[in-house]
Amino acid sequence: MADVRDILDLERPPTPELTKESLLARNKKIYEKKLAVKRPEGMHREVFALLYNDNKDAPPLLPTDTGTGYKSNKARLGMKKVRRWEWAPFTNPARTDGAVFHHWKRASDEPKEYPFAKFNKQLDIPSYTMTDYNTHLKTNLTKWTKPQTDHLFDLAKRFDVRFIIMADRWDRANYGSKTVEDLKERYYEVIGILNKVRGTPEKKIFTFDGEHERRRKEQLKKLFDRTPKQIEEEQMLLNELKKIEARKKERERKTQDLQKLISQADQQQAEQQQHQQSGSHKKSDKKLKKKIQQQPRPSKVDSVVSAVESAGIKFTDLRGTGVSLRSQKMKLPANVGQKKAKALEQALQEFKVDPNPPPIEEICVAFNELRSDMVLLCELRTA
């Protein structure tokens, strides 16, 4: 094309200047950036995936059925012959009014009983004759007459012994007013009498206590009608009752502790007697029995005294443990609790006794005995 322009002496179109960058540069393809739909804040990933498809299209404003997933748009009709259906009448055996209904059924199906009639379960409510009533059921003529009893059993058959509905449908104009408890009491009374007379042991006789049911409902009504002040007062009384029971348990525990001290004293006295008997000279059995009988029995005072002597602080004996300081004998053992240690400290301050006396042998013994007596005094006060 450039040679033709030179022959015809035509002007060449302006050409861009050749540079190193233009020669080395490659032709780059221009791609359009697709705008990605950003998931809104607070929306779960699963919910966002339901709103948008793979093409990230916006959800339709109206529900559509143009998707191409897992279903065909054309109905696959077979070449078989279709079965004939008909609009057929039917009756429900559970109804006694002879009502006729219609439904669709296959023409080839044989007529059969309505399948839902099996759910019509009825209770077996016994009936009575005039002779039965005159012989056995005239129990309380002031409250229940025969027309009232007949009306009660008629309602029981109609409403399947639902006493709340029976009380609502009770004919108050002709038979007077009756409560739910009255209906229950009379119904179960008649049923129990008929079962006893007719000898049906397989049926368990149910006894209804109408008076108890009335009291129960009355108590529930009073409980429901309480004021906030009464509820608060009742809660306060319950809290006081818990405190009284806690103090009672504490007294019982202290009594048991005192009984343990007394039993320990009796046991120590018996051990001392056995020790004296084993150390004495052997004598005849008669003289030994006579001596044991003549020995006075230890009194309760002696038992308590021996219990007091044995229930104090048992300080550790440092014999055979190597070289040790004498002041270690005055150290409280580990089994003494913080409460007892604090009580000892207060008692020593009260009697103005030095808590750290010089560890002379006589002072160590006396100081330990003093603290042991103080602990016993505290235990006897709390017992």
NUVEX-381470 format. One line per 5 residues: their letters; for each residue x, y, z of C-alpha. Coordinates in steps of 0.25 Angstrom, whole numbers, plus 5000, padded with zeros to 4 digits. Example, Ala and Ser with C-alpha at 12.3 -4.5 7.8 and 13.67 -1.06 7.14 Angstrom:
NUVEX-381470
AS> 5049/4982/5031  5055/4996/5029
This chain:
NUVEX-381470
MADVR> 5000/5000/5000  5012/5009/5003  5018/5007/4989  5005/5011/4982  5004/5024/4990
DILDL> 5019/5026/4985  5015/5024/4970  5003/5033/4971  5011/5043/4979  5000/5043/4990
ERPPT> 5003/5047/5004  5005/5037/5014  4997/5036/5027  5004/5040/5039  5011/5028/5045
PELTK> 5014/5027/5060  5029/5028/5063  5036/5015/5065  5042/5013/5079  5048/5002/5087
ESLLA> 5036/5001/5096  5026/5000/5084  5034/4989/5078  5036/4981/5090  5022/4983/5095
RNKKI> 5012/4971/5093  4997/4973/5089  4990/4971/5103  4976/4966/5103  4966/4975/5110
YEKKL> 4957/4968/5119  4944/4973/5125  4943/4973/5140  4931/4966/5145  4924/4973/5157
AVKRP> 4923/4963/5168  4911/4963/5177  4916/4965/5191  4909/4958/5202  4902/4968/5212
EGMHR> 4907/4969/5226  4900/4960/5236  4895/4950/5225  4899/4936/5226  4907/4929/5215
EVFAL> 4896/4919/5213  4885/4929/5212  4893/4937/5202  4895/4925/5193  4880/4922/5193
LYNDN> 4877/4937/5187  4888/4936/5176  4891/4925/5166  4904/4922/5159  4903/4934/5150
KDAPP> 4901/4943/5161  4888/4948/5156  4879/4956/5165  4867/4949/5171  4854/4950/5163
LLPTD> 4843/4959/5169  4832/4948/5166  4833/4933/5168  4837/4926/5155  4838/4912/5150
TGTGY> 4848/4913/5139  4859/4906/5146  4866/4894/5138  4871/4886/5150  4867/4871/5151
KSNKA> 4853/4872/5145  4848/4872/5131  4839/4882/5125  4830/4872/5117  4822/4862/5123
RLGMK> 4825/4848/5120  4812/4841/5117  4812/4826/5115  4805/4818/5105  4797/4810/5115
KVRRW> 4782/4811/5117  4778/4820/5128  4769/4815/5139  4755/4820/5141  4751/4828/5153
EWAPF> 4737/4831/5157  4729/4840/5167  4723/4830/5177  4714/4831/5189  4718/4825/5202
TNPAR> 4713/4825/5217  4720/4825/5230  4716/4814/5239  4719/4822/5251  4708/4832/5248
TDGAV> 4693/4828/5252  4686/4839/5244  4689/4832/5230  4696/4843/5224  4702/4840/5210
FHHWK> 4715/4846/5205  4722/4845/5192  4737/4844/5188  4746/4840/5176  4749/4825/5175
RASDE> 4754/4816/5164  4743/4809/5157  4751/4795/5158  4751/4796/5173  4741/4788/5181
PKEYP> 4732/4795/5191  4737/4794/5205  4734/4800/5219  4739/4814/5221  4753/4812/5226
FAKFN> 4752/4823/5237  4740/4817/5244  4750/4809/5252  4754/4821/5260  4740/4823/5265
KQLDI> 4743/4817/5279  4731/4817/5289  4732/4814/5304  4724/4803/5310  4715/4810/5319
PSYTM> 4706/4800/5327  4691/4802/5327  4681/4798/5338  4666/4794/5339  4655/4799/5347
TDYNT> 4657/4787/5356  4671/4790/5358  4669/4804/5362  4658/4801/5372  4666/4790/5378
HLKTN> 4680/4796/5379  4681/4810/5374  4672/4817/5383  4683/4822/5392  4681/4837/5394
LTKWT> 4667/4841/5389  4669/4856/5394  4680/4858/5385  4678/4849/5373  4664/4844/5367
KPQTD> 4662/4834/5356  4660/4845/5345  4673/4852/5349  4681/4839/5349  4675/4835/5335
HLFDL> 4679/4849/5330  4693/4847/5336  4695/4834/5328  4689/4839/5316  4700/4851/5316
AKRFD> 4711/4841/5319  4707/4833/5306  4706/4845/5298  4719/4852/5302  4728/4839/5306
VRFII> 4728/4842/5321  4734/4856/5319  4729/4862/5332  4733/4877/5329  4724/4876/5316
MADRW> 4713/4868/5324  4713/4879/5334  4711/4890/5323  4700/4882/5316  4693/4879/5329
DRANY> 4678/4882/5328  4677/4892/5340  4663/4896/5337  4657/4882/5339  4667/4875/5348
GSKTV> 4673/4886/5357  4687/4891/5358  4699/4881/5359  4714/4883/5360  4725/4874/5353
EDLKE> 4728/4867/5367  4713/4864/5368  4712/4857/5355  4725/4849/5357  4721/4845/5371
RYYEV> 4707/4840/5366  4713/4833/5353  4724/4825/5360  4715/4822/5371  4705/4815/5362
IGILN> 4716/4808/5354  4722/4802/5367  4708/4797/5371  4705/4791/5358  4719/4784/5357
KVRGT> 4717/4778/5371  4703/4773/5368  4706/4767/5355  4719/4761/5359  4729/4767/5349
PEKKI> 4742/4765/5357  4751/4768/5344  4746/4783/5345  4753/4790/5356  4743/4798/5365
FTFDG> 4747/4813/5366  4742/4821/5378  4741/4836/5376  4742/4844/5389  4734/4857/5385
EHERR> 4737/4864/5398  4752/4863/5397  4751/4868/5383  4743/4880/5388  4753/4883/5399
RKEQL> 4764/4882/5389  4758/4892/5379  4755/4901/5391  4769/4901/5396  4774/4904/5382
KKLFD> 4765/4915/5380  4770/4921/5394  4784/4919/5389  4782/4926/5376  4775/4938/5383
RTPKQ> 4786/4941/5392  4791/4956/5392  4806/4959/5390  4807/4963/5405  4802/4949/5409
IEEEQ> 4812/4942/5400  4823/4950/5406  4818/4946/5420  4818/4932/5417  4832/4932/5411
MLLNE> 4837/4939/5423  4830/4928/5432  4837/4917/5423  4850/4923/5425  4848/4924/5440
LKKIE> 4845/4909/5440  4857/4906/5433  4865/4913/5443  4858/4906/5455  4861/4892/5448
ARKKE> 4876/4896/5446  4877/4900/5461  4871/4887/5465  4881/4879/5457  4892/4887/5463
RERKT> 4887/4883/5477  4886/4869/5473  4900/4869/5468  4906/4875/5481  4898/4865/5489
QDLQK> 4904/4854/5481  4918/4860/5483  4916/4860/5498  4911/4845/5498  4924/4842/5491
LISQA> 4932/4848/5502  4924/4841/5512  4926/4827/5505  4941/4830/5504  4941/4832/5519
DQQQA> 4934/4819/5522  4943/4812/5512  4956/4817/5519  4951/4813/5532  4948/4799/5528
EQQQH> 4962/4798/5522  4968/4803/5535  4961/4793/5543  4966/4782/5533  4980/4787/5535
QQSGS> 4979/4787/5550  4973/4773/5550  4984/4767/5541  4995/4774/5549  4990/4769/5563
HKKSD> 4994/4755/5569  4986/4743/5564  4975/4739/5573  4963/4730/5573  4951/4732/5564
KKLKK> 4942/4734/5576  4951/4745/5582  4953/4752/5569  4938/4752/5566  4935/4757/5580
KIQQQ> 4945/4768/5579  4940/4772/5566  4926/4773/5572  4930/4781/5584  4937/4791/5575
PRPSK> 4928/4804/5573  4924/4807/5559  4929/4820/5553  4919/4831/5554  4916/4840/5543
VDSVV> 4924/4851/5549  4937/4842/5549  4933/4838/5535  4932/4853/5530  4945/4856/5538
SAVES> 4953/4845/5531  4947/4850/5518  4951/4864/5521  4965/4858/5523  4966/4850/5510
AGIKF> 4959/4861/5501  4970/4871/5502  4981/4875/5493  4991/4863/5491  5005/4870/5489
TDLRG> 5016/4862/5482  5026/4855/5489  5040/4858/5484  5047/4846/5490  5056/4838/5481
TGVSL> 5055/4848/5469  5069/4853/5470  5074/4867/5475  5062/4876/5477  5059/4889/5484
RSQKM> 5051/4889/5497  5042/4900/5491  5037/4890/5481  5029/4883/5492  5020/4896/5494
KLPAN> 5017/4897/5479  5002/4894/5476  5000/4881/5468  4995/4881/5454  4981/4875/5457
VGQKK> 4977/4887/5465  4969/4896/5456  4969/4911/5454  4957/4913/5462  4963/4906/5475
AKALE> 4976/4913/5473  4969/4927/5472  4961/4923/5485  4974/4919/5492  4980/4932/5488
QALQE> 4968/4940/5493  4968/4933/5506  4983/4935/5509  4981/4950/5506  4969/4950/5516
FKVDP> 4977/4943/5527  4990/4951/5524  4998/4939/5521  5011/4941/5513  5008/4933/5500
NPPPI> 5023/4930/5498  5029/4927/5512  5043/4922/5515  5044/4908/5511  5048/4902/5524
EEICV> 5044/4888/5526  5034/4891/5538  5028/4903/5530  5027/4895/5517  5018/4884/5525
AFNEL> 5010/4894/5532  5008/4903/5520  5003/4891/5511  4994/4886/5522  4988/4900/5524
RSDMV> 4985/4901/5509  4979/4887/5509  4970/4891/5520  4966/4904/5512  4962/4895/5500
LLCEL> 4954/4886/5509  4947/4898/5515  4943/4903/5501  4938/4889/5497  4929/4888/5509
RTA> 4923/4902/5507  4919/4899/5493  4914/4885/5497
